[in-house]
């Protein structure tokens, strides 16, 4: 099992996808689960809990995930992630995926409390971070926003960082045994190479 935690826009999702392809491990983006929850909550009229969600079915039926990337969804997903009931609901799904990956080889889980709460027994724990200005630039590029939105994006990311790190339930914090990678001044290929070198020193069969 590989646990990847990190701040918003740091590149943890990109790294998780690249590692999944390189190692042929199954990947779960736990942030998507909260975004799906937020999306369904809005569809059903607000912040109330939506009817039970079959995440596997939802993801099979919704291949394009652009609907989950808006600031509105991001904001509500962050708020929802502070709910004890929601986190308990998603905990079993995440742990089951980690321990029973579909292809049976290995799992890569990325999010904000993976190495500390979800799979603290993971063989490899990575923590990804970058300068907030770099992360804001990446987020604007991902969402195809103009330069005029940049400072607002910086503000939103700083707010998200505060919410994630100061929440009472499962706050964003590096696991004590995590390997930290700062992606501010390195590209995706370099991040992947650094991570792979570390992973291969920790997991013999890779």
N, C-alpha and C positions, 0 to 999 in steps of 0.2 A: 504494500500500500504506500502511496505517495500522497502526502498532505501538502497543499499549497495554500498559504494564507497571504494576504497583502492588502494594501490600500487601493482605493478606487482609481482606476486608470494607470496602475503601476505596470501592467503587462502580465499579471498572473494568469489571466484567462488565455492569452496568446501562448504563453509558455506551456500551460496545461495541455492545450490542443496539440502543440508541436511535439511535446513529450509523448502524448497518446499515440500519435502517428509513428513516431520513431521507435517506440517500445512495443507497439501493438497492445497497449493497455486500454481498458475502458475508461472513459472520462465522464465525470459528472460536475457540471457547473452549478454549485448549490445556490448561487445568486439568482439563477434562472428560476429556481423553485419559488423564491420569495417574489420575484417579478410576476410569475404566473399567478401566484396567490393575489398579488395586488391587482393584476389585470382582471381577474375574475371577480374580485371585490367591487371594482369600479363598474363592471358589466351588470352586477346585481344591485347597483344603486348606492354604493358608498363604501364605508370602511367596515361594514359588518362582515362577519365571516361568510365566505361563499359556501355553497353546498360542497360536499366532499369532492375533492379533485383526484382523478386518476392521472398522475403526472406522466406515466409511461404512455398512456393513450393520448394525452394532450400533446406531448412532444411528437408522437407519430403523426398526428393530424395537423400539426402546425410546423411545417418545415422552415418557413420564413419567420424569423423572430424579431423583425424590425419593430413590431408593435410593442415589444417589451423594453425598448431602449429610450423612450422619452423621459424627460426630466420629471414629469408627473408620476410615471410609474416608478422611477428611481426613488423619488421622495416617499411615496407611499410604501414601497418595499422596505425602505429603511425604517419607517415607523412600525410596520408589521413585524419586522425582525425583532422588535423589542417585546413582543407578546410571548409570554410563557407558554400559552396554549399552542400557538402556532409553532414555536420552536420544538415543543414536545412532539407535535404531529409530524414534523419533518425529520426529527432526529432518527427515528426508526428506519425511514426510507433511505436516508443517507448512509447509515451504518450498514444496512442490508446490502446496498449497492457496493459499498467498500469491501465488505467481507465476501460477497458473492457476485463478482463482476460477470457480466453476461458471457464474455468469451472465456472466462475461467483462468486467465493468465495473471492479470494484475489490475489494480484500479488507481486512478489519479483523481483526487477530489480537490477542487479549489473553492475558496470562499474566505470567510473572515474568522472562523473559530474551529477550523478543521483539525489542526494539530493540537489544540488545547482541549476541545470538547468532543468533537465528532469522532475522530479516530486518534486519540492520544497515544495509541500503541503502534502507529504507522512506522515502518522501517525508515522512511525518509520524510523529513519535514523541512519545507522551504518557506521563507518569508520574503516577499517581494515588495519593494518600495521604490519611490522616485520623488524627486523634487515636485512640489505641488504645481509649479508653473509648467513643468514638462507634462505632468499628468493632465492639466487643463488643456494644453495644446493637443494632446492625443485624443482627449474626449471630444473636442471640437471637430477634429478631423474625422473621427468615427461617426459623429452625428451629422457631419457635413454642414456645420454651422459657420457663419462668417466671422471675421476678425472682431467685429463689433460685439460679439457675444463672449469674447474671451474672458474679460474681467468678471462677468457674471458667472461663468463656468468656474473660475478660480474660487469665487465666493461660495458657490454650491459645493465644490469638492471639500473646501475647508470645513464647511458645516457638516458634511457627511463624515469627514474624519473625526470630528468632535463627537458626533452622535455614536459612531461605531466604537470609539475608544473609551467613551465615558458612560455607556449604557450599563445598567446593573446586571443584565443577563448576557452572558457570553460576550464580553467586550473584546474588541480587536486588540490582540496583544501577541507578540511572538512567543511561541513555545520556547522554553528554556533551552531545549536541544535542537532548535531550528537553525538552518543554514540561511543566512541573510544575503540577499542579492539586491544591490542598488542599481536600477536600470536607467538612471538619469542620463548617463553618458555612453551607454552601449546599445547596440542594436539587437534585434530579435535573435539573429543568428548567434551573436556572442553570448547572449543570455542563455540560450539553449545549450551551447557548448559548455558553459560554466556549470549549469545544472546537471548535464549528463556526466561530466567528470566526477562531480560529487556523488551522484546516484550510483555510478558504477563502483565507487569505492565503498559504498554501503550495502549494495545488493549484489551478491556474488554471481547470480545466474544471468545478469544483463551484460 
